[in-house]
């Protein structure tokens, strides 16, 4: 089982690291460079708006289904049709709420057209994830790994043809970008459905209401948590767009910096996916969690801090490397948002630990407080500092949420404070700052500066024994 896990994890990571960075920095970045700044700002705001109520498309059914299918393969044929039908009904609720709220906030017809396709995309994403949960539940991990990047591969192909294939007479516009995503999701959904239909040989539109009621009772607390967190993660660009006269431009500035944060967060998502079952197993067996939390902190939080420090000193160079048109605000926002990633990295550890423990009540309270705090700070800071103010609001919110999660974890699990380890981490970060300050004195390329920082960081991390090869081997063995 361990060999099977490691092989399939390696395949999953390889495919994701090959495909998704090219999508983010190759295609998505290129689109932002060639379309008008205001157009991409509108797209980014509408994309975030389409995600606000996306949990209504699922209500936690995907994770619940994944677990049940893994434990009882025979129920796939019995419940797949009913759950898929129910998701179609949920999509009606999602579309109604999304468009009603869009009408209330005053979106015009052009934005509604964009919102329509982006909402359809959210619906297709939800369907794909749900259907893939059946495939992974059947232990078809290699198939699921390939399907996890199929949509992005298709988008890369479609967008490449539209961008460089000379197949359209008019200039490439943001709506072409959205169309390419929609077609890619449609094809992916059809492929995934075909695989499941081949396994079940049965599909009909039907509902099992008693089963759905029991399922929703168990999944609603998780769904509420996701809904609340989605709001305070995605409100920034929407509020910039609505509150400012040049809102589209400010949203575009925010999007330039957010791209690197989004790419970095993908690592945290994969990391949390590994930690969740490990924490759950150790809690069930009443095993000591201190070592795994420390190792997780070393593997995720410490590198995130180093990355944030590098972006703080080289923000101008990074933005200049990525974009053709930008302002000083873009690098300022990048410096702030990458420190948000530090807090988010911590949340992937401590929030995942609380989730594994079933502490959804505490997590929901934290998320609600975080939502209102983020909303209040945005209302205060955006009129004065614009995109930078929104980034500051996120930074304050994320760190307060992380600190509260750490305090609750310490209370529940009675963690002891390792002062020697914390001193080593602080010393490491101070040395990294000093190293970068020395590098800044010389006129060297950002690529060489990054490579040098990575080498120094790795050397310091193993020299101070913040991470050891023995711990890494033990982690793989335990998993």
Order of alpha helices (4+ residues) and beta strands (2+ residues): alpha-alpha-alpha-alpha-alpha-alpha-alpha-alpha-alpha-alpha-alpha-alpha-alpha-alpha-alpha-alpha-alpha
